[in-house]
Amino acid sequence: MVSKLSNAQIAWRAAQDLPDGSYVNLGIGFPEMIATFKPKGREVVYHTENGILDFGEAPPAGDEDWDLINAGKKAVTLNPGAAFFHHADSFAMVRGGHLDVAVLGAYEVAETGDLANWSTGPKSVPAVGGAMDLVHGAKQVWVVTDHVTKKGEPKLLEKCRLPLTGVGCVTTVFTSLAVIDIVDKRFVLREKLASISLEDLQAVTGATLVVGDTVGELNVPEL
């Protein structure tokens, strides 16, 4: 396969689309990297399921306050005006539609917008967790992921094979090869790496890519 974006570069690209003034939840693991790449001059208020609103960047190593952690148990800092609240209140914010964007990782995404980001396999997380609430409470759901599995198999499919996190919930997928919007239950290609042809991209995508008159070039900095 052609060269592809690193996780950091995927996170950078997703961060560029965060609307100014938006309230955003970043999923545990890979999606947390997005907080590092917030565009300058843009206000983004990050929400974490364990009860913080408007946390900042990770502290330098050795300066952590382990009473201040996100849902992934990673140390965070606080921005001026940050708020703490009960876990139940946090989920009331999610379920009440107060988040503009939730960003999650994925095992599989279907062209219908269905998402599978948990598994019942031997080394998997034992339950779906808060993602089930996030995908149906946030106004938009973005996925950041490699385009294919470690075995080179497509992660973007006509239909998910693993247990679903949510149905018809994903709006945009940022992958290691492309940016793809889900519109009318179809994968619509917005951007792709210049180094991969449309034919080769389709070959590693498990559902038909809809290609408009123009497809942007996926450009990211070296990170």
C-alpha positions in Angstrom: 0.0 0.0 0.0 1.1 3.6 -0.6 2.3 5.7 2.3 -0.4 6.8 4.7 -1.0 9.3 7.4 0.1 8.6 11.0 -2.4 8.8 13.8 -1.1 12.2 14.8 -1.6 13.5 11.2 -5.2 12.1 11.2 -5.9 13.8 14.5 -4.4 17.1 13.1 -6.7 16.9 10.1 -9.8 16.2 12.2 -8.9 19.1 14.5 -9.0 21.6 11.6 -12.7 21.0 11.1 -13.7 21.6 14.7 -16.1 24.7 14.6 -15.2 27.7 16.6 -17.1 27.8 19.9 -18.0 24.1 19.7 -18.4 21.7 22.6 -16.6 18.5 21.9 -16.1 15.1 23.4 -13.0 13.1 22.5 -13.1 9.4 22.8 -10.6 7.4 24.9 -7.3 6.7 23.1 -6.5 7.9 19.6 -9.2 10.6 19.5 -7.7 12.3 22.6 -4.7 13.4 20.3 -7.0 15.9 18.7 -6.8 18.2 21.7 -3.1 18.8 20.9 -3.9 20.2 17.5 -6.6 22.8 18.1 -6.2 25.6 15.5 -4.9 28.9 17.0 -7.5 31.5 17.5 -10.3 29.0 17.6 -12.2 28.2 20.8 -13.1 24.6 21.4 -14.6 23.5 24.8 -13.7 19.9 25.5 -16.0 17.7 27.6 -15.0 14.5 29.4 -17.5 11.9 30.6 -16.0 11.8 34.1 -17.1 15.4 34.8 -14.9 18.2 33.4 -15.9 20.9 31.0 -13.1 22.9 29.3 -10.0 21.0 30.1 -6.7 22.0 28.5 -3.6 20.3 27.2 -1.8 17.5 29.0 0.7 18.8 31.6 4.5 18.3 31.2 5.8 15.0 32.5 6.3 15.3 36.2 3.8 18.1 36.7 0.7 15.9 36.6 -2.0 16.4 39.2 -3.6 13.0 39.3 -6.8 14.4 40.8 -7.3 16.0 37.3 -7.8 13.3 34.7 -10.0 12.7 31.7 -12.1 9.6 31.0 -9.1 7.8 29.7 -7.3 8.3 33.1 -4.8 10.7 31.5 -3.7 13.8 33.3 -5.1 17.1 32.0 -4.9 20.8 32.8 -7.8 23.2 33.3 -8.6 26.3 31.3 -9.9 29.4 33.1 -13.6 28.9 33.8 -13.4 25.1 33.7 -16.2 23.3 35.5 -16.5 20.0 37.5 -19.8 18.1 37.8 -21.2 14.7 38.7 -20.8 11.8 36.4 -24.6 11.6 36.0 -24.7 15.3 35.1 -22.1 14.7 32.5 -24.2 12.1 30.8 -27.2 14.4 31.0 -25.3 16.9 28.9 -24.5 14.1 26.4 -28.1 12.7 26.2 -29.5 16.2 26.2 -27.9 17.1 22.9 -25.5 19.7 24.3 -22.4 18.4 22.5 -21.7 19.6 19.0 -19.2 16.9 18.1 -18.1 13.5 19.5 -15.0 12.0 18.0 -14.4 8.2 18.3 -12.2 5.5 17.1 -13.6 2.5 15.2 -13.3 -1.1 14.3 -15.8 -0.7 11.4 -18.0 2.0 9.9 -20.8 1.2 7.5 -21.9 3.4 4.6 -25.2 3.9 6.4 -23.4 5.6 9.2 -23.5 2.6 11.6 -20.5 2.3 13.9 -18.8 -0.6 15.6 -16.1 0.5 18.0 -16.2 -2.3 20.6 -15.8 -6.0 20.5 -16.6 -9.1 22.5 -13.4 -10.8 21.5 -10.8 -12.2 23.9 -8.7 -9.1 24.4 -11.4 -6.5 24.0 -13.0 -3.9 26.2 -15.8 -5.8 28.0 -18.6 -3.4 27.3 -19.7 -0.6 25.0 -19.3 2.1 27.7 -20.3 5.8 27.2 -19.8 5.6 23.4 -23.4 4.3 23.1 -24.7 7.6 24.6 -22.2 9.8 22.7 -23.1 8.6 19.2 -26.8 9.4 19.7 -26.4 12.5 21.9 -23.9 14.6 19.9 -25.0 16.6 16.9 -22.2 15.2 14.8 -20.2 12.0 15.2 -16.7 11.9 13.7 -14.5 8.8 13.4 -10.7 8.8 13.3 -9.2 5.5 12.1 -6.7 3.8 9.9 -8.4 3.0 6.5 -7.7 -0.7 6.9 -7.1 -3.2 9.6 -3.7 -4.5 10.6 -4.3 -7.4 8.1 -5.1 -4.9 5.3 -8.8 -5.5 5.3 -11.3 -2.6 4.8 -12.7 -1.0 7.9 -15.2 1.0 5.8 -17.9 -1.5 4.8 -21.4 -1.8 3.3 -22.5 -3.3 6.6 -20.7 -3.7 10.0 -20.0 -7.3 11.1 -19.2 -6.5 14.8 -21.6 -5.5 17.5 -22.9 -2.0 16.8 -22.3 1.0 19.0 -24.8 3.1 17.2 -27.1 3.0 14.1 -26.9 5.7 11.4 -24.8 8.0 13.6 -21.5 8.7 11.9 -21.3 11.9 9.8 -17.6 12.0 8.8 -14.6 9.6 8.8 -11.0 10.8 8.9 -8.8 8.0 7.8 -5.1 7.4 7.0 -5.9 7.8 3.3 -9.0 10.1 3.0 -11.7 12.3 4.4 -15.1 10.8 3.8 -18.5 12.2 4.6 -21.6 10.0 5.0 -24.5 11.5 3.0 -27.8 9.8 2.3 -26.3 6.4 3.5 -23.3 6.6 1.1 -19.6 7.2 1.5 -18.9 10.6 -0.2 -15.2 11.2 -0.9 -14.2 14.7 0.2 -10.3 14.5 0.2 -7.7 11.9 -0.5 -3.9 11.6 -0.5 -2.4 12.6 -3.8 -0.3 9.4 -3.7 -3.2 7.1 -4.0 -5.4 6.8 -7.1 -9.2 6.6 -6.9 -9.1 3.0 -8.1 -6.6 2.0 -5.4 -8.6 3.8 -2.7 -11.7 2.0 -3.8 -9.9 -1.3 -3.7 -9.3 -0.9 0.0 -12.8 0.4 0.8 -15.5 -2.2 1.4 -18.3 -0.1 -0.1 -18.8 2.2 -3.1 -17.2 5.6 -2.8 -19.3 8.4 -4.3 -17.0 10.8 -6.1 -18.2 14.3 -7.0 -16.9 16.7 -9.6 -14.0 17.7 -7.4 -12.1 15.8 -4.8 -9.7 17.8 -2.5 -6.1 16.8 -1.8 -5.5 15.6 1.7 -2.6 17.7 2.9 -1.2 17.6 6.4 2.1 18.8 8.0 4.9 16.5 9.0 4.4 15.6 12.7 
